């Protein structure tokens, strides 16, 4: 890994225009990593261009960025970056259809910064470390190599990235390095109470009512080992909400007594998107991978070209088989 960090810092010093991207429906790690990288580049006199196919989720709109986020193929087509930095993508396709097509035709070299299992190393430089708590932790390695302090909006983005993927430093994936980075960010001026208030507050009444409805309709399966919710498009239309309003609800399903696997199944334009969470030894990444998905041992996802009901049936069958294997 040190060699890859050195290669990336050498590229940052040499190049001027950088296209930054992350996975569709970006989470805190993706948005925070992009923010930290963009502010670092700006501070060094470089030009960052940020592309996120699905934009910034509403619950993270408060995150400060040094420029607008572009989201369309037309905007991307006129970009002429010296280098592309893809962050928090287990494979290139996770960046979305538009960016995947751009990557297939561009001559700009690609930097791949990620911490997911089974990353195919699609970049010209691959900083991939599955033992890192987050992509943000790897971005911090680059900042350290460049001698850039964790200050201001840069530090805030880095803190968002690391705290998001560690469950606010509660998951077993939390490393000593993650705590060390957080300590330095706080020492540089970030106030955790103010930060968490921005992250947690501002819920609409529609969102509160939606959560109440979903909590009343949690499904339990496989002898209490699985808790899940189905999220049809009509649900969001009827309640005046969007998917990002309930993206974190899966973490509460995992809190239910005796539940080993939590699952949400959301209807998409082409089928269904599944999110999986688990405890301890239960490996949902393995379950997701068997169906073409990926992620981490205790947090994974899958896109399937199936309607909601069939997707639920398929996942429950897969989970049942794997739970038996885990118990054997």
SVG drawing of the C-alpha trace seen along z (x, -y; Angstrom):
<svg xmlns="http://www.w3.org/2000/svg" viewBox="-50 -27 56 55">
<polyline fill="none" stroke="black" stroke-width="0.4" points="0.0,0.0 2.7,-2.6 3.9,-2.3 0.4,-3.1 0.1,-6.1 3.4,-7.4 2.2,-6.8 -1.0,-8.7 0.7,-11.7 3.2,-11.8 0.3,-11.9 -1.5,-14.7 1.7,-16.8 2.1,-16.2 -1.5,-16.7 -3.8,-19.7 -7.4,-18.6 -9.0,-15.7 -12.4,-14.1 -13.6,-12.7 -16.4,-10.1 -17.9,-7.5 -20.7,-5.0 -24.3,-5.7 -26.6,-6.5 -23.5,-7.7 -23.3,-7.2 -21.3,-9.2 -18.0,-7.5 -18.4,-8.3 -19.5,-11.9 -17.0,-12.6 -14.1,-11.1 -14.9,-13.2 -15.2,-16.3 -11.9,-15.7 -10.2,-15.0 -11.8,-17.9 -10.8,-20.4 -7.2,-19.0 -6.9,-19.4 -8.3,-23.0 -5.8,-23.8 -3.0,-22.6 -4.1,-24.8 -5.5,-21.9 -9.0,-21.7 -11.4,-19.1 -14.5,-18.1 -17.1,-16.1 -19.4,-13.7 -22.0,-11.7 -24.7,-10.2 -27.4,-10.2 -26.2,-13.5 -25.8,-14.2 -28.5,-12.5 -30.8,-15.0 -29.5,-14.1 -26.0,-15.1 -26.8,-18.3 -25.2,-20.3 -21.7,-19.0 -19.6,-21.8 -17.9,-21.2 -15.5,-23.5 -17.8,-23.4 -21.0,-22.1 -21.7,-18.4 -22.3,-17.4 -24.7,-14.5 -25.4,-14.2 -23.7,-12.5 -23.7,-15.9 -21.8,-17.6 -19.4,-14.7 -18.8,-14.5 -17.1,-18.0 -14.7,-17.1 -11.1,-16.6 -9.4,-15.5 -5.7,-14.7 -6.7,-11.9 -9.8,-10.3 -10.1,-9.3 -12.8,-6.7 -13.5,-6.3 -15.5,-3.7 -16.5,-1.6 -16.1,2.2 -15.9,2.3 -16.0,-0.3 -19.7,0.4 -20.7,-0.8 -19.9,-4.4 -23.1,-4.2 -23.8,-3.6 -22.7,-7.1 -19.3,-7.0 -18.7,-3.4 -19.1,-4.3 -16.9,-7.3 -14.2,-5.1 -14.4,-2.7 -13.5,-5.4 -11.3,-7.8 -7.5,-8.0 -7.1,-9.6 -5.4,-7.3 -7.6,-6.0 -6.9,-5.9 -9.0,-3.4 -9.3,-4.1 -11.5,-1.5 -11.8,0.9 -14.3,3.4 -13.8,7.2 -13.1,8.6 -12.2,5.3 -11.0,6.2 -8.2,3.6 -9.7,1.7 -7.4,-1.4 -4.0,-2.2 -3.2,-2.8 -5.1,-0.7 -5.1,-1.8 -7.3,1.0 -7.1,2.1 -9.9,4.2 -8.7,3.9 -9.3,0.1 -12.4,-1.1 -13.4,-3.2 -12.3,-4.8 -11.9,-8.0 -9.2,-6.3 -7.2,-5.6 -7.8,-9.2 -6.2,-10.3 -3.1,-8.2 -2.8,-10.3 -3.3,-13.6 -0.5,-12.5 1.9,-11.8 1.2,-15.2 1.5,-16.9 -2.0,-18.3 -3.6,-19.0 -7.1,-17.8 -8.6,-21.3 -11.9,-23.0 -14.2,-21.5 -11.6,-19.0 -11.5,-17.6 -15.3,-17.6 -15.5,-15.5 -12.9,-13.1 -14.7,-12.8 -18.0,-12.1 -16.4,-9.4 -14.8,-7.5 -17.7,-8.0 -20.2,-6.9 -18.6,-3.6 -17.7,-2.7 -21.3,-3.3 -19.9,-6.3 -16.9,-4.2 -19.2,-1.4 -18.6,1.4 -15.9,4.0 -14.4,2.5 -13.3,-0.5 -9.5,-0.7 -7.1,-2.4 -6.1,-4.4 -9.7,-5.6 -9.7,-6.9 -6.3,-8.5 -7.6,-10.4 -10.7,-11.5 -8.6,-12.8 -6.5,-14.9 -9.6,-16.3 -11.1,-17.3 -7.8,-18.8 -7.9,-20.8 -11.2,-22.4 -14.2,-20.1 -16.9,-20.0 -18.5,-16.5 -21.7,-17.8 -22.2,-20.4 -21.3,-17.9 -23.7,-15.2 -26.5,-17.8 -26.1,-18.7 -26.0,-15.0 -29.1,-14.0 -31.4,-17.0 -33.7,-18.5 -36.1,-15.5 -39.3,-16.4 -42.7,-15.4 -43.2,-13.3 -40.0,-11.4 -41.1,-10.9 -44.4,-9.5 -42.8,-7.2 -40.5,-5.7 -43.5,-5.2 -45.3,-3.4 -42.3,-1.2 -41.6,-0.3 -45.2,0.9 -44.7,3.1 -41.4,4.9 -41.5,8.5 -39.8,11.2 -38.7,14.5 -36.6,17.6 -37.6,18.2 -36.9,14.7 -33.4,14.6 -34.2,12.1 -36.0,8.8 -36.8,7.0 -38.7,4.2 -39.9,3.9 -39.8,0.4 -42.0,0.0 -41.7,-3.2 -45.4,-3.9 -44.5,-4.2 -42.3,-7.2 -44.7,-8.8 -47.6,-8.4 -45.7,-9.8 -43.9,-12.6 -40.4,-11.2 -37.4,-9.8 -35.2,-6.7 -32.5,-8.6 -35.1,-9.4 -35.0,-5.7 -31.5,-4.6 -30.4,-4.2 -33.5,-2.4 -31.8,1.0 -29.5,0.3 -32.5,0.4 -33.8,3.7 -30.5,5.2 -31.1,4.1 -34.1,6.4 -33.6,9.2 -32.4,12.5 -32.1,11.1 -29.0,12.1 -29.7,10.5 -31.5,7.2 -32.6,6.5 -34.3,3.8 -35.5,4.4 -36.2,1.3 -38.0,1.2 -35.9,-0.4 -36.5,-1.2 -35.0,2.0 -35.8,4.4 -34.8,4.3 -31.9,3.1 -31.1,5.1 -29.2,3.9 -28.0,6.5 -26.6,6.0 -25.5,8.7 -23.9,9.3 -20.6,11.0 -19.8,14.2 -22.8,13.9 -21.2,13.1 -23.7,11.2 -21.0,10.3 -20.8,14.0 -24.6,14.1 -24.5,11.0 -21.6,12.3 -23.5,15.5 -26.1,13.3 -23.7,10.9 -23.5,8.3 -20.7,7.4 -19.6,5.3 -18.3,6.2 -18.7,9.1 -21.4,7.4 -22.8,4.9 -23.5,5.7 -25.7,5.0 -27.1,6.5 -29.0,5.2 -31.4,7.8 -33.5,7.6 -36.5,9.0 -39.7,7.6 -39.9,7.0 -41.8,10.2 -39.4,12.5 -36.4,10.7 -37.5,11.2 -38.1,14.9 -34.7,15.3 -32.9,13.5 -34.7,15.4 -33.7,18.7 -30.1,17.6 -30.0,16.3 -31.5,19.6 -28.9,21.7 -26.1,19.5 -27.3,19.3 -27.3,23.1 -23.8,23.1 -22.7,20.5 -24.3,22.6 -22.6,25.8"/>
</svg>
